[in-house]
């Protein structure tokens, strides 16, 4: 190092020598430990400084590529925040079909993607603005490269180009959403045979729409009822009649209000909070409209309540004093949920679930404020509870499907297909698809949140089957039409709010469907490049066959899957158009939650569980194939 340092210092104006030093460093940088030391010794900015000289450029680019290739967060952040402009200048100065162009793209992509996860996006946007980085110019140049019918320089070139386009899109969402050329590129990803390419295209479109969309709408019964009483267009009337008008959300809300008014009328006379609690506690398991803010007309120092909603904590205490612990906790948990105290409701429901683990309402209350993986796991447990009302089942399916969607996109856009998390991501996607299919079958078309799920189902369908779909999407028309009708109904209910805050999944669905047919031809060269990119090669493995929809569905019908890689009985699946050699799935035998850290049954070694509670709940079914004296106690 002393010799190289001396050569560099004494010959800064000699491009042949500095190029030679850069070449030697490039070889040394293959070692991660050496790369870290060289970075600490200040060699990275030196490599950037010689990019301007054509004689040195290829060696400097190779060295920089090695620097970022080790994925050290501090190195990637340094390149993105301090040197991105000079590297992008190389991208502008050379022809798009050269090796130097491919290297510049690789360096920018490998540096930017990790940095997006370590710096808040608004802060990084400010840094790019301050450094005068021309995002639009880079994206336009990238589009020329991606649209070029010439083969890429290497299988990884297309991967880096896609990653760089995505990274820059996060930093300029308004530009991308308003530019047809960029949107078509991301939509074309959904026609690829490579699952990772499809997942990346789906995620960037969806994330950009989430950034522009409004928050989910609150459950405002008044607006739903108002729209219902005004009447709907004929095609919406048909949708509601086909489901059952008396079973729809609006009808349920009106009936719930009527029932609550009757209960209040009786209890206003006798102030029997025990009878009030028994009636309301049961209703809370069956409908979201069990209690309303009706005035409490007998307010006193003993009962200082303004509304009957305010009286719920007192009602819960009265029930507890009469040993009605489940109904008391249901009432208090619902009160905490209505008043926005989600964590307190979760803690209460968690304690109650230990006493009565087969009441699905507990899991619904618990899963809402949880992080994605924990929420999914809890919702799946709740869905296994007996006697679920449509209200509770809808809530659990909503949480399970939306959380599985988020987890699937994260898992399928991050690790290598050989990584265990990738297999888990495929399981999340399949679980999301099945849950969405179920909720759209059983839930009223005017349910709160159903429009978001109907559009999400279209996205999941295209993500799963992208390359298998016909050019005109003929087989997808039924689910697209259903999403359109439910969205139209939702628009009629929430017209004013949606004017300024559209639904994210609806925006994404409209963007994708607008361009998916046309890009099959206009972006065919790019799609072919994605079919042979490095990600696609990793997924293909030994050229496994494409799975059928029936095979995908069977994966989530309660299969017991081992978590041990050495187990010769481990189940292996091929699905979702990944063409991988094999996909290892991990699902709890009770709640079907996908996980890579399940515990095997200690006796039979076949069934796997999230925890002891899942194992106990499954015992009634499992005991026919496993005789475990420890569990049977």
N, C-alpha and C positions, 0 to 999 in steps of 0.2 A: 504493500500500500504506500509505503514511503516513496518508492520509485515512481509509482503512478502519480502520486501527488506532485512530485517534483517535475515530472514530464508535463503535467497539465499546467502548473504554475509558470514554468519557463517557456512554454510554447503555445500560449493562448492564441496567438495570431497565425499559427501554423495549422491549417485545417487538416492536413494529412495526419499529423501527430495526434491532435485532439480526437480525430475520428478513430485512430488506432486505440487510444485510451478508452473511448466509448465502447469499442468492440470488445476489448478485454473485460470491461465492467459488465457488459451484457452477458458474457459467459459466466462471470462470477455471481451475477444476480439470480441465476437459476436456483441458488441455495437460499432458502427463506431467512435463515439466520444471518448470512452474509448481507442479504438485501437490507435487513433492518439496520445493520451496522453502517452500511454505505449511506443509507438514508440519514442516519443520525450524524454522519460525517459531512453532510451537505452536498452529496453528489447529485441529488435529483434536480435542483435548480441549475446546476452546471449542464446537465443533459438538455434541459429546456433551452438554455442560452445558445446552444449551437444548432438548434432546429432551423435557424434562418439560413444556414449555409448548406447548400445542396450536397457538397462533398461529405458532410457529416450527418446528414439527415437520417439516412437509413439506420446507421448504428445508434444514433441517439434515440430514434423511435423504438428500436429493439430494446434498448436499456430501459426506457420508460415503460414499455409494455411489460417487461419483467418486474419492474417496481410495483405496478398496480396489480399484476397477476397473482400476487400472494394475498390480496384482499386484506391488507392491514388497514384498519379504519382510519388511522391518522395519516397514512400515505394517501389514501383515496381522497380524504377530505382536503388535504394540502393541494393535490392536483386540481380538484374541482374548484376550490376557492381562490387559488393563487396562480394557476398555470393554464387553466382551461382555454383562455383566450388565445394564447400563443399556439397551443396544440390545434385548436380549431382553425387557425390561420394556415397551418400546413394542409388541412383538409380542403381549404379554398384554393391553395396555390398549386396543387398537383391534380392530375387528371383522376376522375373517379374510378377508373378501371386499373389503377396502379396499386402495387403492394404498399406504398407509402400511405395512400388513401385508406386502405384497409387497416393499417396499423394505427393511424390517427383515430379512426372510428373505434377501434378496440380499446385504445387508451381512454378515450372520453367515456365510453360506455362502462368499462370496468371501474372507472373512478366515480362516475356520477351515481350509478345505481345504489352502491352502499352508502354514499353520502346522503341520499334522499332519506335513508332510514335513520341517520344520526343527527341531522340538522332539520329544524322545522322548515317546512316548505316556504312560508313567507320570508323567513330570514335568508334562505338560499336564493330566492328570487331577487331580494335586495342586493345581495352580493353580486349576482350575475349582472344586474343593472349597473351597479357601480363599476364593474370591470368591463362594461360595454361589450358584453358577449351578445352576438347577434343570433338569437335563437331562431328567428324566422329564416334567416339566411342558411343556417346549418340544416334546418328541417327541409328547406327546398332542395338543398344539395343532396341530402339523404334520399329524398324522394326520387331524384334523378338516378341515384345509385340503385335503389330498390326496384325501380321501374325498368332498369336496363336489362334486356334479355340475355346479356352475356353471363356465363356461369360465374359464380362468386369465386374469389381466390382460394378459399378453403371452406370446409363444412361449417366452421365457426363464424365466418364473415357475416352471413345472414343473421345469425343469432345476435351478434354485436350491433348490427345495424338496427334491428328491431328494438333492442334494449336502449340504444341511444335515443331513438325516436320516442320511445315511451318515457324515458327520463326527462327529455326536454318538454314533452307534453304536460307533465306534472307542473313544470315551471311556467307554462304559458297556456293554461286551460282555455281561456277565452279565444285565443288565436286558433287553437286546434278545433274547438267546437264550431268555429265560424268558417273553417277552411275545408272545402270539399275534398281536396286532394289528400289531406292528412287523415280525415275520417275514413275515406275509402281504403287507405292502406291498412288501418287497424281492423276494419270490417273484413278485408280480404284474409286476414289471419284466421278468421273463423271457417274458411274453406280449406284450411290446411289439414293434411292427414296427421299432423303432429299435435298431440294433445297440449303440449306446453305452449306452442305457438298460439293455439286457439284460446288457451287460458289467459295468456298475456294480452291478446287482442281484446278479449271480453273484459278483463279487469280494468284496462286503461279506459275503455269507453264507459264502463259502469262507474268507476271512481270519478271521472270528470263530471258525469251527470250527478253523482251524489254531492259533489262540491257546489253545483249550481242549484240543486233541488232544495226544497224546504224541508223542515222537520216533519215527521209523521203527524198526521192530524189527531187531535184528542178525540175521545169518544163523546161526541156532542149529539145526544139523542134528539135534541130539538131540531137540528138541521136535517137529520135523517127523516124525522117524522114530517117536517114541513115539505120536503121534496116528495115524499110518498103521498101526502094529501093533495098536492098540486097536480099529481098525475104525471105519467111518463109517456114518451113516444111509443108507438106500437111495438117496435122490436124489443124495447126494454120491458114492456108489459108482458111480452111472450116469454122473455127470460125469467121474469118473476113468477109467472104462472107455471112454467115448466118445473121450477123448484118447489113451488107451493107458497102462495101469497101469505097464508096464515103462519108459515114457518119462517118468514123473512125477518130480518133484523128490526125493521120499522114496526111490524106487527108485534114482535116480541117486546119491544120497548113500550109500546102503548099498553099492551096487556100487563106488563110489569108495573107500570104507573098506576093502572086501575087497581091491581091487586094490593099494591102498597097503600093506596088511599083507603082501601077497605080495612086493612090491618090498623092503620093509624086512627081511623074513625073509632074502632072498637077500643083501642088502647088509650086513646085520649080520655075516654070515660073512666076506665078503671086503673090506668097507669100500671098495668101488670107487665113489667119489663121482662119477666120470665116467659110469659106467653109470646110477647113481642120477639124476644130473642129466639125462641124455638121456631117461629114462623120465618123470620128473616134469615136465620142461620141456614135453614134448609134451602131457602130461595137463592141464597148466595152461591150455592153449589150448582144451581141450575141455570142462572141467568146473570148477565152483567147489569141487569136493571132490577135489582132487588131492593134498592134503597134510593130515595130522592131527598133533596133538601126542602122538604115540606116544613112549614113553621110548627114549632112546638108550642101549642097554645096554652099550656098550663105551666108556664115558666114560674119558678119560685126559688127561694134560697136553697131548698133541698134538691131541686132539679133545675139548675141554672143553664138550661139549654135553649139556644135560639132556634135550632132546627132538630128534626129527628135524627139527622146524620150526626149531630153533636152528641146525641144520647147513646151512640154505639159503644164507647168504652164502658160507660156505666152498665149498659145491657150485658156486656161480656162479663163483668164482675158478678152480676146477679146470677148468670148461668154457672159460673165457676162455683159460687156458693151452693149451688144445687147439683154439683158434680157433673154438669154438662160441659166437660172440658173441650171436646172437639168443636162443638158449636160456638163456644166462647172464643176459642182461638181463631175460628173462621171469621167471626164478626170483627174481632180486633184487627186481624191481618188485613181484612178488606178495608176497614177504616183507615189503616196506615197506608194502604195502596192508593185509596181515593185522595188522601191528603198529601201524597207525594213522598211519604217516608218509606221508600222502597227497601233500604237496608234494614230498618227496624222490622218491616214485614217479613223480610227474608229470615232474619234471626228467629223470629217467633215461629214461622212455619217450619224451620229446620228442627226446632225443639219438638214441635207437635208431631213431626213426621217420625220421630223416634218412638212416640207413643202409639201412633196409628199410621203405619207406613203405607197402607193401601188407600188412603184418601188422596186422590190426584190433585186436589186444590192446593195442597202444600207445595207440591213441586212447581206448579204454575207460579205461585207467589215467590218461590225461591229463585227461579231461573231468570226472572226479568232483570235484576240488577247485576247478575253475575257476568264474569268474563266469558268470551265466546265458548271455549272448550268446556268449562264447568257448566255453563248454561245449557249447552247441547246435551251433556251427560244427564243433567237433572231433568230436562224436559223428556228425554227418552225414557227415563225411569217412570215419570208420571204417566206416560202413554201406556204403560203396562198395567196400570191400576185398573181394577174392575169397576164397572158401573159409571164410567165417566159421562158427564153431561156433554152436550154439544158445545156449550160455552167453554168448559174447561178443556175439552179436546181441541177446540179451535185455538185457544190460547197456547197450549203446549205445542201444537203443530206449527203455529206461527213462529214461536221462539226456536224450535228445533230446525225448521227449514231455513230461516234467515241466518241463524248462527252457523249452520252447516255450510251455507253458501259462502259466507265470509271466510271460514276456515279452509274450504276447498280452494278458493281463489288464492289465498296466501300460500298454501302448500304446493299447488300446482304451478305457481309462477316462480318459486324460489329454488328448491333443491334440485339436484340431479335426479333423473328417473331411477337411478340405482340406489337412491337414498330411501331409508325407511319411511320418512315423512311423506314422500311422494305417494307411496302405496296408501297411506292414511288419507291423503288428499283425495285420491280416487274414491275411497270409501265414503268420505264426507260428501262428495259430489253425488254419488249414487243415493245416499241417504236423503240428501236435500231434494233430489228429483222425486223420490218416492213419497216423501212427506208433502211436497207441493201438489203432487197428483192427488193425494188423499184429501187434503184440505179443500181443494177446488171442487171435489166431488161432494163433500159433506156439508160445506159451509154455505150460508145464504149469500147471494150475489151482492147484497148491500151491506155485508159485514165491514166493520172498520178494518182497514188494512188489506182487504181481499184484493183490491185493484193492484196494489204493489206486488202481491204474491202471484197474481195471474200473469203480470208482465214478466216477473222473475222466472216463472215456469217456461215462458218462451225462450228466455236467455239460456236457461239450463238445458232445455231441449236442443237448442242449436249448438251449445258448447259440447254436449255429449255426442251429437250425431253429425256435426258439421260436414265432413267430407262425404257422408253417406246420403245426405239430403239431395233430392232431385234439383236440377237447376232452377225450376220454377217454384220450388218449395211446396209442391202439391200436397204431400203427406202431412205437412205442418199446418195446413189451413184451418182445421177444426180448432186447434188450441189457440191459433192466432186470432180467429174470429171470436172465441170466447173471451180472450183477453181484451179485445176491442170493445165488446159489449159491456163487460164489467167496468172497464175504464170509462166508458161513456156514462154509465150509471153513476160512477164515482164523481165524474165531472159535474153532473147535474146536482149532486148533493153538496159538493164543496166548490162550487163555481168561483166564488170570490177569492178564496184562499189559493186555489190552483192557478189563478191568473198570474200571481207573482211568485208562486212556489210550486212548480210541477213535481210529479213523482219521479224519482230517480230511475227506477226500473222501466217506467213508461218512456222516458226520454231515451234510454239506452235501446229499448225495443224498437222505437221508431227510427232511430239512426241506423240500426243494424238491418232492419227489414227494408229500409229505403234503398240500401246499396248492395245487399247480399247477392241478389240475382245478377246485377250488372257487373260486379267485380269478378265474377267467375270467368268472364271473358277478358275484360279490360286489364285485370291484374293476373292473368294466367301465368305469366313468366315468374312473377314474384311468388305465387302460390306453389309453383313447381320447385322453386329454390327452397321454400320452407319444407317441402316434402323430403328434401335430401340434406337438410341442415344437420348440424351436430346433435341437436336435441332429438330430431326424428330418428337418427341412427341409434342413439342410446335407447330410445323407446322400442325400436323394432327388435333388437336382440336377435333371436334366431328366427325371425320372420313368423311370429305367432299369428294365428288366424284372427280375423275380426270376429268379435262376439255378436250374438243376437240380443235383441231387446229382452227376450225371455230369460236369457242367461244373466243379464244385468239384474233383472227383477228378483231372481232367485237368490241373489247374494244377500238380500235383506229380509229373508223370511225365517230368521232365527238360527242360521248356521252357527255351530260351535267351532270356533277357529282358534288354533293353538297360537301362543305367543312365543314359542321356543323355536329358534331357527334350526335346532338339531333334531326336532321331532319328526320322524319319518311319516307320521300321519297328518302332517300339516296340510291344510287345504290351500290349493293354488288356483288362481283364477286369471283368465285373460279377458279383458273387457274394455269398453269405452273407446274403441278404435285406437288404442295406444300401440298395438302390435308389439308389445313387449314380450319377452320370453315368458315371464310370469309376474303376477301381482299378488303379493301376500297381504291379506286383509286381517284385521283384528277387530272382533266385535264381541261385546259382552253378551253372554248367552241369555241374559234376562232382558236388559233394556236395549240391546243391539247398538250401544254406543261404540263408534270406531275408536280404537286406542291401540297404541303400541306397547302399553305397560299393563296389560291385564294379568290377573292372577289365575293360575289353573286350579281346578278342583284337585285337592291333594290326594283323592282316592282314585278317581278314574282317569285323571289327566286329560280329559277331553273337553269338558266345559270350561269357559273362562269368564271371569267376572271383574267388574270395576272395583268392588269392595265386598266386605262380608254381608252387607245388607242385601245387595243384589243376589248373592249366593243363597241367602236364606229365603228370599222371595221366590227364587226359581226352584227351590227344593221340591215343591209339590209335583212339578213336572219332571224334574231331573232324577227323582228317587227311583223311577222305574228302570233306569240304566246305571244308577250308581247307588251303592249301599254304604253310605257314610254314617257311622254311628255318631260321629261328632256333630254333624249338622242335624241329624234326626232328633237329637235331644231338643 
